[in-house]
């Protein structure tokens, strides 16, 4: 199978929703680039800096990209509605089935004007 370097937040979410076990085998613990619109920028429920990505500017969060605790200042580079490419280690679908968790994330690119 060809190695995939990047995926949209929606594609990743849909893959996990369709078959979580298969998606974990294919993507689990793998570093990938994930693209989408930033729909939330700030602390997660545990206080870690995060960026939630969706396929639409006002859409539901499909992937939550968690940054290192020391990366709060880097969040200032991103605003809600920006197109973003993040890179991180894909973990799994959050237990409630609403978003894919991506750890050890970092901001690769941000674009405020164009569309995917």
DSSP file (Angstrom, degrees, kcal/mol; ACC not computed):
  #  RESIDUE AA STRUCTURE BP1 BP2  ACC     N-H-->O    O-->H-N    N-H-->O    O-->H-N    TCO  KAPPA ALPHA  PHI   PSI    X-CA   Y-CA   Z-CA
    1    1 A X              0   0    0      0, 0.0     2,-0.2     0, 0.0     3,-0.0   0.000 360.0 360.0 360.0 138.0    0.0    0.0    0.0
    2    2 A X        -     0   0    0      1,-0.1     2,-0.2     0, 0.0     0, 0.0  -0.441 360.0-113.7 -68.8 135.2    1.3    3.5   -0.9
    3    3 A X        -     0   0    0     -2,-0.2     2,-0.5     1,-0.0    -1,-0.1  -0.521  27.9-144.7 -68.9 134.4    2.3    5.7    2.1
    4    4 A X        -     0   0    0     -2,-0.2     3,-0.1     1,-0.1    -1,-0.0  -0.900  14.8-171.7-105.7 126.5   -0.1    8.6    2.4
    5    5 A X        +     0   0    0     -2,-0.5    28,-2.3     1,-0.2     2,-0.3   0.767  67.1  17.4 -88.8 -27.8    1.5   11.9    3.6
    6    6 A X  E     +a   33   0A   0     26,-0.2     2,-0.3    81,-0.0    28,-0.2  -0.968  54.5 177.6-148.2 162.6   -1.6   13.9    4.1
    7    7 A X  E     -a   34   0A   0     26,-2.2    28,-1.9    -2,-0.3     2,-0.2  -0.979  33.4-105.7-156.8 153.0   -5.3   13.7    4.6
    8    8 A X  E  >  -a   35   0A   0     -2,-0.3     4,-2.3    26,-0.2     5,-0.2  -0.530  31.9-116.8 -82.4 157.7   -8.2   16.1    5.2
    9    9 A X  H  > S+     0   0    0     26,-2.8     4,-2.4     1,-0.2     5,-0.2   0.887 116.8  50.9 -58.9 -39.5   -9.8   16.2    8.6
   10   10 A X  H  > S+     0   0    0     25,-0.3     4,-3.0     2,-0.2     5,-0.2   0.910 108.9  49.5 -67.1 -43.9  -13.1   15.0    7.1
   11   11 A X  H  > S+     0   0    0      2,-0.2     4,-2.1     1,-0.2    -2,-0.2   0.914 113.1  47.8 -60.7 -42.9  -11.5   12.0    5.3
   12   12 A X  H  X S+     0   0    0     -4,-2.3     4,-2.0     2,-0.2    -2,-0.2   0.938 113.6  46.7 -63.3 -47.5   -9.8   11.0    8.5
   13   13 A X  H  X S+     0   0    0     -4,-2.4     4,-2.6     1,-0.2     5,-0.2   0.934 112.0  50.3 -59.9 -48.6  -13.0   11.3   10.5
   14   14 A X  H  X S+     0   0    0     -4,-3.0     4,-2.1     1,-0.2    -1,-0.2   0.874 108.8  52.7 -60.5 -38.1  -15.0    9.4    7.9
   15   15 A X  H  X S+     0   0    0     -4,-2.1     4,-1.8    -5,-0.2     8,-0.3   0.919 112.1  44.5 -63.9 -44.1  -12.5    6.6    7.9
   16   16 A X  H  < S+     0   0    0     -4,-2.0    -2,-0.2     1,-0.2    -1,-0.2   0.881 113.2  50.8 -68.8 -37.7  -12.6    6.2   11.6
   17   17 A X  H  < S+     0   0    0     -4,-2.6     3,-0.3     1,-0.2    -1,-0.2   0.873 109.9  50.9 -67.2 -35.7  -16.4    6.4   11.7
   18   18 A X  H  < S-     0   0    0     -4,-2.1    -2,-0.2     1,-0.2    -1,-0.2   0.904 137.2  -7.2 -69.6 -41.8  -16.7    3.7    9.0
   19   19 A X     X  -     0   0    0     -4,-1.8     4,-2.6    -5,-0.2    -1,-0.2  -0.629  61.4-173.8-160.1  91.7  -14.4    1.2   10.7
   20   20 A X  H  > S+     0   0    0     -3,-0.3     4,-2.5     1,-0.2     5,-0.2   0.885  86.6  50.5 -58.4 -45.0  -12.5    2.3   13.8
   21   21 A X  H  > S+     0   0    0      1,-0.2     4,-1.8     2,-0.2    -1,-0.2   0.918 113.5  45.0 -63.0 -44.4  -10.4   -0.9   14.2
   22   22 A X  H  > S+     0   0    0      1,-0.2     4,-2.2     2,-0.2    -1,-0.2   0.907 112.9  51.2 -66.5 -41.2   -9.3   -0.8   10.5
   23   23 A X  H  X>S+     0   0    0     -4,-2.6     4,-3.3    -8,-0.3     5,-0.7   0.884 107.7  52.9 -63.8 -39.0   -8.6    2.9   10.7
   24   24 A X  H  X5S+     0   0    0     -4,-2.5     4,-1.3    -5,-0.2    -1,-0.2   0.887 109.8  48.8 -64.1 -38.0   -6.5    2.4   13.9
   25   25 A X  H  <5S+     0   0    0     -4,-1.8    -2,-0.2    -5,-0.2    -1,-0.2   0.907 119.3  38.6 -66.1 -40.6   -4.4   -0.3   12.1
   26   26 A X  H  <5S+     0   0    0     -4,-2.2    -2,-0.2    -5,-0.1    -3,-0.2   0.902 136.3  13.4 -78.0 -42.0   -3.9    1.9    9.0
   27   27 A X  H ><5S+     0   0    0     -4,-3.3     3,-2.0    -5,-0.2    63,-0.3   0.658  86.6 125.8-111.4 -20.7   -3.4    5.3   10.7
   28   28 A X  T 3<<S-     0   0    0     -4,-1.3    63,-0.2    -5,-0.7     3,-0.1  -0.148  88.0  -3.1 -54.7 129.9   -2.8    4.7   14.4
   29   29 A X  T 3  S+     0   0    0     61,-3.6     2,-0.4     1,-0.2    -1,-0.3   0.658 100.7 134.3  64.3  20.2    0.4    6.2   15.8
   30   30 A X    <   -     0   0    0     -3,-2.0    60,-2.5    60,-0.5     2,-0.5  -0.832  57.8-126.5-101.7 135.9    1.3    7.5   12.4
   31   31 A X  E     + B   0  89A   0     -2,-0.4     2,-0.3    58,-0.2    58,-0.2  -0.697  44.6 158.6 -80.2 125.5    2.6   11.0   11.8
   32   32 A X  E     - B   0  88A   0     56,-2.5    56,-2.2    -2,-0.5     2,-0.5  -0.953  43.8-111.9-143.6 161.5    0.5   12.7    9.1
   33   33 A X  E     -aB   6  87A   0    -28,-2.3   -26,-2.2    -2,-0.3     2,-0.4  -0.843  32.6-166.0 -93.8 132.7   -0.4   16.1    7.8
   34   34 A X  E     -aB   7  86A   0     52,-3.3    52,-2.9    -2,-0.5     2,-0.3  -0.981   1.6-162.0-123.5 128.5   -4.1   16.9    8.3
   35   35 A X  E     +aB   8  85A   0    -28,-1.9   -26,-2.8    -2,-0.4   -25,-0.3  -0.817  29.5 108.3-112.7 152.2   -5.8   19.8    6.5
   36   36 A X  E     - B   0  84A   0     48,-1.9    48,-3.2    -2,-0.3     2,-0.4  -0.970  64.6 -63.1 171.3-176.3   -9.0   21.6    7.3
   37   37 A X  E     -CB  54  83A   0     17,-3.1    17,-1.8    -2,-0.3     2,-0.6  -0.788  49.3-116.6 -93.3 137.8  -10.5   24.8    8.6
   38   38 A X  E     +C   53   0A   0     44,-2.9    43,-3.5    -2,-0.4    15,-0.2  -0.641  39.7 167.3 -73.5 116.0   -9.8   25.9   12.2
   39   39 A X  E    S+     0   0A   0     13,-2.7     2,-0.3    -2,-0.6    -1,-0.2   0.548  70.2  22.2-106.1 -12.6  -13.2   25.8   14.0
   40   40 A X  E     -C   52   0A   0     12,-1.0    12,-2.6    39,-0.1     2,-0.4  -0.952  60.2-179.1-152.9 135.8  -11.7   26.1   17.5
   41   41 A X  E     +C   51   0A   0     -2,-0.3     2,-0.3    10,-0.2    10,-0.2  -0.979  48.9  55.4-135.4 120.0   -8.3   27.4   18.7
   42   42 A X  E    S-C   50   0A   0      8,-2.2     8,-2.7    -2,-0.4     2,-0.2  -0.992  88.7 -15.8 156.1-158.5   -7.5   27.3   22.4
   43   43 A X  E     -C   49   0A   0     -2,-0.3     6,-0.2     6,-0.2     2,-0.1  -0.503  55.4-136.7 -78.2 146.0   -7.3   24.9   25.4
   44   44 A X    >   -     0   0    0      4,-2.5     3,-1.8    -2,-0.2    -1,-0.1  -0.192  46.7 -78.6 -82.8-172.2   -8.9   21.5   25.2
   45   45 A X  T 3  S+     0   0    0      1,-0.3    -2,-0.1     2,-0.1    -1,-0.1   0.653 135.4  48.9 -67.6 -12.7  -10.8   20.1   28.2
   46   46 A X  T 3  S-     0   0    0      2,-0.1    -1,-0.3     0, 0.0    -3,-0.0   0.347 122.4-103.6-104.6   4.3   -7.5   19.2   29.9
   47   47 A X  S <  S+     0   0    0     -3,-1.8     2,-0.2     1,-0.3    -2,-0.1   0.536  75.3 138.3  88.6   7.2   -6.0   22.7   29.3
   48   48 A X        -     0   0    0      1,-0.1    -4,-2.5    23,-0.0    -1,-0.3  -0.606  62.2-103.6 -84.4 146.1   -3.7   21.6   26.4
   49   49 A X  E     +C   43   0A   0     -2,-0.2    18,-2.9    -6,-0.2     2,-0.3  -0.482  54.1 167.7 -67.6 136.0   -3.3   23.9   23.4
   50   50 A X  E     -CD  42  66A   0     -8,-2.7    -8,-2.2    16,-0.2     2,-0.4  -0.978  34.2-150.1-148.9 160.1   -5.3   22.6   20.5
   51   51 A X  E     -CD  41  65A   0     14,-1.9    14,-2.8    -2,-0.3     2,-0.5  -0.993  17.4-151.5-129.6 123.2   -6.7   23.3   17.1
   52   52 A X  E     -CD  40  64A   0    -12,-2.6   -13,-2.7    -2,-0.4   -12,-1.0  -0.836  15.0-155.4 -96.3 132.9   -9.9   21.6   16.0
   53   53 A X  E     +CD  38  63A   0     10,-2.9     9,-3.8    -2,-0.5    10,-1.6  -0.836  16.4 170.7-111.8 146.0  -10.2   21.1   12.2
   54   54 A X  E     -C   37   0A   0    -17,-1.8   -17,-3.1    -2,-0.3   -45,-0.2  -0.867  44.0-115.0-139.0 172.1  -13.3   20.7   10.0
   55   55 A X  S    S+     0   0    0      5,-0.3     2,-0.3    -2,-0.3    61,-0.1   0.589 101.5  46.9 -85.2 -11.4  -14.2   20.6    6.3
   56   56 A X  S >  S-     0   0    0      4,-0.2     3,-1.2   -19,-0.2   -19,-0.1  -0.921  86.5-118.1-129.5 154.4  -16.2   23.9    6.6
   57   57 A X  T 3  S+     0   0    0     -2,-0.3    24,-0.1     1,-0.3    -1,-0.1   0.835 119.3  25.8 -60.4 -33.1  -15.4   27.2    8.3
   58   58 A X  T 3  S+     0   0    0     23,-0.1    -1,-0.3    22,-0.1   -19,-0.1   0.125 101.9 121.5-114.6  19.3  -18.4   26.8   10.7
   59   59 A X  S <  S-     0   0    0     -3,-1.2     2,-0.1     1,-0.1     3,-0.1  -0.139  70.8 -81.5 -79.5 174.4  -18.5   22.9   10.6
   60   60 A X        -     0   0    0      1,-0.1    -5,-0.3     2,-0.0     2,-0.2  -0.461  54.5 -94.3 -73.0 147.9  -18.2   20.4   13.4
   61   61 A X        +     0   0    0      1,-0.2    -7,-0.2    -2,-0.1     3,-0.1  -0.459  43.6 174.1 -63.0 127.6  -14.7   19.5   14.7
   62   62 A X        +     0   0    0     -9,-3.8    38,-2.5     1,-0.4     2,-0.4   0.704  68.6  23.4-106.0 -31.2  -13.5   16.4   12.9
   63   63 A X  E     -De  53 100A   0    -10,-1.6   -10,-2.9    36,-0.2     2,-0.6  -0.997  64.1-153.2-139.2 132.9   -9.9   16.2   14.2
   64   64 A X  E     -De  52 101A   0     36,-2.9    38,-2.6    -2,-0.4     2,-0.7  -0.929  13.0-159.0-107.9 114.4   -8.6   17.7   17.4
   65   65 A X  E     -De  51 102A   0    -14,-2.8   -14,-1.9    -2,-0.6     2,-0.5  -0.835   6.9-155.9 -98.4 113.3   -4.8   18.4   17.1
   66   66 A X  E     -D   50   0A   0     36,-3.2    39,-2.8    -2,-0.7   -16,-0.2  -0.780   7.4-161.2 -95.6 126.0   -3.2   18.7   20.5
   67   67 A X        -     0   0    0    -18,-2.9   -18,-0.2    -2,-0.5    39,-0.1  -0.481  34.3 -80.4 -95.9 170.0    0.1   20.7   20.7
   68   68 A X    >   -     0   0    0     37,-0.5     3,-2.5    -2,-0.2   -19,-0.2  -0.389  43.2-111.5 -67.5 150.6    2.7   20.5   23.4
   69   69 A X  G >  S+     0   0    0      1,-0.3     3,-0.7     2,-0.1    -1,-0.1   0.798 117.9  57.3 -55.6 -31.6    1.9   22.5   26.6
   70   70 A X  G 3  S+     0   0    0      1,-0.2     3,-0.4     2,-0.1    -1,-0.3   0.425  89.7  77.4 -79.7   1.9    4.7   25.0   25.8
   71   71 A X  G X>  +     0   0    0     -3,-2.5     3,-0.8     1,-0.2     4,-0.7   0.189  53.1 112.1 -99.6  16.9    3.2   25.8   22.4
   72   72 A X  G X4 S+     0   0    0     -3,-0.7     3,-1.3     1,-0.3     4,-0.4   0.891  75.6  56.1 -57.0 -40.5    0.4   28.1   23.6
   73   73 A X  G >4 S+     0   0    0     -3,-0.4     3,-1.3     1,-0.3    -1,-0.3   0.816  97.7  63.2 -63.7 -28.9    2.0   31.1   21.9
   74   74 A X  G X4 S+     0   0    0     -3,-0.8     3,-1.6     1,-0.3    -1,-0.3   0.756  88.4  70.5 -67.2 -22.7    2.0   29.3   18.6
   75   75 A X  G X< S+     0   0    0     -3,-1.3     3,-1.8    -4,-0.7    -1,-0.3   0.752  81.7  73.6 -64.8 -22.2   -1.8   29.3   18.7
   76   76 A X  G <  S+     0   0    0     -3,-1.3    -1,-0.3    -4,-0.4    -2,-0.2   0.699  85.4  66.1 -65.2 -17.0   -1.7   33.1   18.1
   77   77 A X  G <  S+     0   0    0     -3,-1.6     2,-0.4    -4,-0.2    -1,-0.3   0.646  97.7  64.1 -76.0 -14.8   -0.7   32.3   14.5
   78   78 A X    <   -     0   0    0     -3,-1.8     2,-0.3    -4,-0.2     6,-0.0  -0.912  61.5-171.1-119.1 136.4   -4.1   30.8   13.8
   79   79 A X    >   -     0   0    0     -2,-0.4     3,-2.2   -39,-0.0   -41,-0.3  -0.885  41.8 -86.5-118.2 154.5   -7.6   32.3   13.9
   80   80 A X  T 3  S+     0   0    0     -2,-0.3   -41,-0.2     1,-0.3     3,-0.1  -0.359 117.2  29.2 -55.9 133.6  -11.0   30.6   13.7
   81   81 A X  T 3  S+     0   0    0    -43,-3.5    -1,-0.3     1,-0.4   -42,-0.1   0.200  88.5 130.0  96.8 -14.9  -11.8   30.1   10.0
   82   82 A X    <   -     0   0    0     -3,-2.2   -44,-2.9   -44,-0.2     2,-0.4  -0.421  63.6-118.9 -68.3 144.9   -8.2   29.9    8.8
   83   83 A X  E     -BF  37 111A   0     28,-2.7    28,-2.8   -46,-0.2     2,-0.4  -0.744  43.6-174.5 -79.4 133.3   -7.3   27.0    6.5
   84   84 A X  E     -BF  36 110A   0    -48,-3.2   -48,-1.9    -2,-0.4     2,-0.5  -0.967  28.7-155.8-135.9 144.8   -4.6   25.1    8.3
   85   85 A X  E     -BF  35 109A   0     24,-2.7    23,-2.8    -2,-0.4    24,-1.8  -0.991  24.0-178.4-116.4 121.8   -2.3   22.2    7.7
   86   86 A X  E     -BF  34 107A   0    -52,-2.9   -52,-3.3    -2,-0.5     2,-0.4  -0.797  15.5-149.1-112.2 156.9   -1.3   20.5   11.0
   87   87 A X  E     +BF  33 106A   0     19,-2.4    19,-2.1    -2,-0.3     2,-0.3  -0.997  35.2 131.3-125.6 135.8    1.1   17.5   11.4
   88   88 A X  E     -B   32   0A   0    -56,-2.2   -56,-2.5    -2,-0.4     2,-0.7  -0.983  57.9 -78.7-168.3 176.0    0.7   15.1   14.3
   89   89 A X  E     -BF  31 103A   0     14,-3.4    14,-2.6    -2,-0.3     2,-0.3  -0.797  45.2-134.4 -92.2 114.5    0.5   11.5   15.5
   90   90 A X  E     + F   0 102A   0    -60,-2.5   -61,-3.6    -2,-0.7   -60,-0.5  -0.504  31.4 169.0 -72.3 130.8   -3.0   10.1   14.8
   91   91 A X  E     -     0   0A   0     10,-2.7     2,-0.3     1,-0.3    -1,-0.2   0.772  41.8 -67.9-106.1 -80.4   -4.4    8.2   17.7
   92   92 A X  E     - F   0 101A   0      9,-0.5     9,-3.1   -64,-0.1     2,-0.4  -0.958  53.0 -64.9-164.8 177.0   -8.0    7.2   17.5
   93   93 A X  E     - F   0 100A   0     -2,-0.3     7,-0.3     7,-0.2   -30,-0.1  -0.656  61.8-106.4 -75.5 130.5  -11.6    8.3   17.5
   94   94 A X    >   -     0   0    0      5,-3.3     3,-3.8    -2,-0.4     5,-0.2  -0.303  35.9-106.4 -56.6 143.2  -12.5    9.9   20.8
   95   95 A X  T 3  S+     0   0    0      1,-0.3    -1,-0.1     2,-0.1    -2,-0.1   0.767 120.8  56.5 -47.0 -36.3  -14.8    7.6   22.8
   96   96 A X  T 3  S-     0   0    0      3,-0.1    -1,-0.3     1,-0.1    -2,-0.1   0.524 110.0-125.6 -78.4  -2.9  -17.9    9.6   22.1
   97   97 A X  S <  S+     0   0    0     -3,-3.8    -2,-0.1     2,-0.2     3,-0.1   0.685  78.8 111.1  74.1  20.0  -17.2    9.2   18.4
   98   98 A X  S    S+     0   0    0      1,-0.2     2,-0.3    -4,-0.2    -3,-0.1   0.680  76.7  12.0-101.9 -19.5  -17.2   12.9   17.6
   99   99 A X        -     0   0    0     -5,-0.2    -5,-3.3   -86,-0.0     2,-0.4  -0.995  67.7-115.2-157.3 152.8  -13.6   13.7   16.7
  100  100 A X  E     -eF  63  93A   0    -38,-2.5   -36,-2.9    -2,-0.3     2,-0.5  -0.793  32.3-132.5 -92.4 133.1  -10.3   12.0   15.9
  101  101 A X  E     -eF  64  92A   0     -9,-3.1   -10,-2.7    -2,-0.4    -9,-0.5  -0.739  22.4-175.2 -90.1 129.4   -7.5   12.7   18.4
  102  102 A X  E     -eF  65  90A   0    -38,-2.6   -36,-3.2    -2,-0.5     3,-0.3  -0.978   9.7-167.0-125.9 115.5   -4.1   13.8   17.0
  103  103 A X  E     + F   0  89A   0    -14,-2.6   -14,-3.4    -2,-0.5   -36,-0.1  -0.508  62.2  30.3-101.5 169.7   -1.3   14.2   19.5
  104  104 A X  E    S+     0   0A   0    -16,-0.2   -37,-0.2    -2,-0.2    -1,-0.2   0.876  86.0 173.0  53.1  42.8    2.2   15.8   19.3
  105  105 A X  E     -     0   0A   0    -39,-2.8   -37,-0.5    -3,-0.3     2,-0.3  -0.390  18.9-175.2 -84.4 157.3    0.8   18.2   16.7
  106  106 A X  E     - F   0  87A   0    -19,-2.1   -19,-2.4   -39,-0.1     2,-0.5  -0.985  32.4-104.5-146.7 153.7    2.5   21.2   15.1
  107  107 A X  E     + F   0  86A   0     -2,-0.3   -21,-0.2   -21,-0.2     3,-0.1  -0.669  35.7 171.6 -81.2 124.7    1.4   23.9   12.8
  108  108 A X  E     -     0   0A   0    -23,-2.8     2,-0.3    -2,-0.5   -22,-0.2   0.841  63.6  -8.3 -96.6 -47.8    2.7   23.4    9.2
  109  109 A X  E     - F   0  85A   0    -24,-1.8   -24,-2.7     2,-0.0    -1,-0.4  -0.996  51.9-163.3-153.8 150.4    0.9   26.0    7.3
  110  110 A X  E     - F   0  84A   0     -2,-0.3     2,-0.4   -26,-0.2   -26,-0.2  -0.998   6.3-177.2-137.3 139.4   -1.9   28.6    7.6
  111  111 A X  E     - F   0  83A   0    -28,-2.8   -28,-2.7    -2,-0.4    -2,-0.0  -0.977   9.7-173.6-139.5 122.8   -3.8   30.3    4.8
  112  112 A X  S    S+     0   0    0     -2,-0.4    -1,-0.1   -30,-0.2   -28,-0.0   0.587  80.9  35.4 -92.2 -10.7   -6.5   32.9    5.5
  113  113 A X  S    S+     0   0    0    -30,-0.1    -1,-0.1     2,-0.0    -2,-0.0   0.803  96.6  68.6-116.1 -36.8   -7.7   33.5    2.0
  114  114 A X        -     0   0    0    -31,-0.1     2,-0.3     1,-0.1   -31,-0.1  -0.240  65.4-128.8 -87.8 175.0   -7.8   30.4   -0.3
  115  115 A X              0   0    0      1,-0.0    -1,-0.1    -2,-0.0    -2,-0.0  -0.854 360.0 360.0-120.2 157.7  -10.0   27.3   -0.2
  116  116 A X              0   0    0     -2,-0.3    -1,-0.0   -61,-0.1    -2,-0.0   0.472 360.0 360.0 -73.9 360.0   -9.1   23.6   -0.2
